[in-house]
Amino acid sequence: MQIYKVGGAVRDRLLGKPVTDIDWVVVGATTEEMLAKGFRPVGADFPVFLHPKSGEEYALARTERKSGRGYGGFTFHASTEVTLEEDLIRRDLTINAMAEDDQQNLTDPYDGQRDLEARLLRHVSPAFAEDPLRVLRVARFAARYAGLGFTVAPETLELMRQLSESGELEALTAERSWKEISRALMEDQPQVFIEVLRECGALKVLMPEVDALFGVPQPEAHHPEIDTGVHTLSVLEQAAQHKQSLTVRWACLLHDLGKGLTPEEEWPRHIAHEHKGLKLIKAVNERFKAPKDCQELALLVGEYHTHGHRALELKPSTLLELLQSFDVYRRPQRFEEFIAACEMDARGRKGLEQRSYPQADYLRGAANAARTVAVQPLLEKGFKGPELGEAIKRERLKALKAYKEKA
């Protein structure tokens, strides 16, 4: 039995980055031997075990063969005869196909170290094209390591293009796709994830609504970058630079989908794009089964982001409607995330990245003004039921009028 550290832990150590998760591969062992040593089995499809003390994953060396469509369409074979090199060749990228023993002796049969130095994301073997999930994974690694100068090797991009055209991407489950998308959006440069997907043709398969934004012009006076797709990438970039949450980043990606529906003869104006985009945002949410908080914020930002930008001009009654829509009294965090998404949208414009956004504090102040309305005095006056609701609304409107006058 020989045990090797593999994959990301080896890659990140060589890059000088912190190592978080460690995966191990065991060569020359049987399931019975692992169980005898106290390892706990967890793998449903192939033999994976948890270490009795550390809880880290140890997998028996295995080979795989394509047997069906999609991410799960593989037959695995694990035995004592499978070599380390055979196990490593089934991995996605050369930089993830290195192993080291307990003395840190490197096994690198597919030149992963060379590609690390060349800053290249390159596939290990032609079998790369058998797994459609790898298109998303490579795009995610491109987003993670873009800051270090990594790019996707042309021959790997070509395989990703072939996969995108093959119909295999449609076989991916919503859960697997969302896992990759959500992780990619939380990388340092999530806009690179979208760029790589677009470059290989995967974006128009997975998110045609986002792909449709590229080439759609906006008024130059408000958007010096003009192209709606370029603007969307810039908003996503700003969200990452400002360390925004996943919910905010997801909303940033989808906020302008309605502009993809504007007839060409109406360009560069996009009248009512906020409402037109809601059905598209809903479709993308459902396609990937995004978590409820991501879905809700994306729809609210899509519908109301222009209200956020015009906050200082809004009538108190419109402002009150906005606050009610977000339920700021019971869900203050969601309104904070809305404000953050609006600010990222405003900053995601060429040359305006550093411009201040006074609307943020104004909206926070308005929410606080509405929240200060006390219900108890109204109850004491005898209001109840629908009448109480109307009385609260009147008092909140009064508070917002006073706030607007002071501001």
Secondary structure as GFF3:
##gff-version 3
##sequence-region A 1 407
A	DSSP	beta_strand	2	6	.	.	.	ID=ss1
A	DSSP	alpha_helix	8	15	.	.	.	ID=ss2
A	DSSP	beta_strand	23	27	.	.	.	ID=ss3
A	DSSP	alpha_helix	31	36	.	.	.	ID=ss4
A	DSSP	beta_strand	40	41	.	.	.	ID=ss5
A	DSSP	beta_strand	48	50	.	.	.	ID=ss6
A	DSSP	beta_strand	57	60	.	.	.	ID=ss7
A	DSSP	beta_strand	62	66	.	.	.	ID=ss8
A	DSSP	beta_strand	74	78	.	.	.	ID=ss9
A	DSSP	alpha_helix	84	89	.	.	.	ID=ss10
A	DSSP	three_ten_helix	94	96	.	.	.	ID=ss11
A	DSSP	beta_strand	99	100	.	.	.	ID=ss12
A	DSSP	beta_strand	106	107	.	.	.	ID=ss13
A	DSSP	alpha_helix	112	118	.	.	.	ID=ss14
A	DSSP	beta_strand	120	121	.	.	.	ID=ss15
A	DSSP	three_ten_helix	126	130	.	.	.	ID=ss16
A	DSSP	alpha_helix	133	145	.	.	.	ID=ss17
A	DSSP	three_ten_helix	146	148	.	.	.	ID=ss18
A	DSSP	beta_strand	151	152	.	.	.	ID=ss19
A	DSSP	alpha_helix	154	166	.	.	.	ID=ss20
A	DSSP	three_ten_helix	168	171	.	.	.	ID=ss21
A	DSSP	alpha_helix	174	185	.	.	.	ID=ss22
A	DSSP	alpha_helix	190	199	.	.	.	ID=ss23
A	DSSP	alpha_helix	203	206	.	.	.	ID=ss24
A	DSSP	alpha_helix	208	211	.	.	.	ID=ss25
A	DSSP	alpha_helix	228	241	.	.	.	ID=ss26
A	DSSP	alpha_helix	246	254	.	.	.	ID=ss27
A	DSSP	three_ten_helix	257	261	.	.	.	ID=ss28
A	DSSP	three_ten_helix	264	266	.	.	.	ID=ss29
A	DSSP	alpha_helix	273	276	.	.	.	ID=ss30
A	DSSP	alpha_helix	278	287	.	.	.	ID=ss31
A	DSSP	alpha_helix	292	309	.	.	.	ID=ss32
A	DSSP	three_ten_helix	311	313	.	.	.	ID=ss33
A	DSSP	alpha_helix	316	326	.	.	.	ID=ss34
A	DSSP	alpha_helix	332	347	.	.	.	ID=ss35
A	DSSP	alpha_helix	359	371	.	.	.	ID=ss36
A	DSSP	alpha_helix	376	380	.	.	.	ID=ss37
A	DSSP	alpha_helix	385	406	.	.	.	ID=ss38
###
